[in-house]
Amino acid sequence: MERSKIKPLLTKYLEGETSLSEEKILNEYFASGKVDPTFEEYKPLFNFFEEQRKTAFEGEVNLPEKKSTFLNKKYYRWSAIAASVLIVCSVYFFNQKQTKIKSTEVNHELAMKHTQDLLYMMTNVMNDGKKQLQYLNEFNTTQNQIIQQK
């Protein structure tokens, strides 16, 4: 096979961008024995892959024994019961809270007063922060004057 066809395939292969058909072409090329001397360094790589395809595992696999399924079934049965009880209790308590919320009446005037007080407190805090920023502004202007004098 021509060197001009193999070089781009080999570049794509090393970057992991080849398709299975392109890899098959490369494997056939390196297995043919007519390898260009510039690609001789890649021959052991492809030969290794070919040899590994032919090998098979002949040993014995020892898997751990399964535990008794009776204990597993018992565990799942009790966990299902516990989950069901938890769901029933949570629905009951949720409904109890909903009835309490509905039964309490809201005093709209009192809520409005509290909201106004909170907004007033927030404006005071923001104004204090604004005053502190004025000190920072004076510092910056003084710093700029010193830098301009140098």
N, C-alpha and C positions, 0 to 999 in steps of 0.2 A: 504494500500500500504506500502511497506517496507520503512524503514527509509533510507536505503542505496541508494534507487532510488530517494527519495525526496530531500535529502541533496544536491547532485550535481545540481539538477534542480533549487533548491532555490538559490544556489550560483550563477548560471548562470543568474537567473532572477534578482537578486540584482545588477549584473554587467551589465545588459541590453543586454545580449547575447542570450536570449532564442528565439526559434521560436514560432509561433502561436500555433502549436500543443503541444509544451512543456508547454506553458502557460495554455492551456486548461486542461492539466493533473493536473497542480498545482491547478487551480480553482476547478476542480472536487474533488480533494483530500481535500481541505479546506472546501468545501461545504458538504462533506459526513458526517462530525461530528466525524469521527474516526481519530482525529489528535493526533499525538504523542506529549507528554508533552514538548519535547524540541522545537517543532515548534509552540507551543501555542501562542507565542508572535506575530506571523505573521498572525494568524487567523483574527483579526480585519481588517487588511489591505485588505485581499482578500474578506472578507465579505462586506467591504465598496465598493469595486469595483463592486461586484455583485449587491448591492443595487442601485448603481448609473446607472448601465446598464438598470435597470428596470424603472427608472424615466424618465419622458418626460417633456419638457417645454410646459406649458399650457398657458402661458401669451401671450400678444399681442405685436408684434414688430412694433414700430413706426419708419418708415423710413422717412427721409426728402423728401419733395416734389421736383420733378424735376423742374428745371427752364425751361423757354420757349425754345423750340428747335429752334424757329425762330432766336433768338439772337445767339445761338451757330452756326447755319448754316451761318449766316451773318458774324460772326467772322472768321470762317474757310474759307469762300469765299474770304474775304479781305486779310487774311494772305496768301492764295494761290496766289492771284494776286501780292502781295508784293514780295513773294519769286520768282515768275516768272520774275518780273521786275529786281530784284537784280541779278538773274542769267544772264539775257540778258546784263545788264550793265557790269558785271564782265567779261563776254566773250569779249565784245567790247573793254574794257580797256586793257585786257590781250593781245588781238591781236594788239592793238596800240603799246604797249611796245615791242612786238616781232619784229615789223617792224622797230622800232627805233634801236633795238640792231643789227639787220641784216644790217642796212644801215651804221653804223659806222665801219670804218676800224681800225684794230689794228696795231699799229706800233710795230713790233716784236723786233726791236733793242732797242727801248725805254723800253719796258717791260723787256727785258733781263737786261738792265742797272739798273732798279729799283729793280729787284730781287737780283742782285749782291750787291747793296747797303744795302738792308735789311739783307742779309746773313752776310755781313761784320759787320753790327751793332750788330747782334746776337752773332757773335764770340767775339766781344769786351765785351759784357755783360757777356758772359760765362767765359771769361778770368778774368774779375774783380771778379766774384763769386769764381773762383778757387783760386785767391790770398787770399780772405777772409777765405777760408777753410784752407789755410796754417797756419793762425794764430790759428785757432781752433786745428789743429794738434799739434802745439807747446804747447798749453795749455794742451792737453791730455797727451803728453809725460811728461810734468812737473808734472802733477797730478799723473801719474803712478809712477814717481820717488819718490814723497813724500809718497805715499802709501807703496812702497817697503821699505822705510827707517823706517817706524813705525813698 
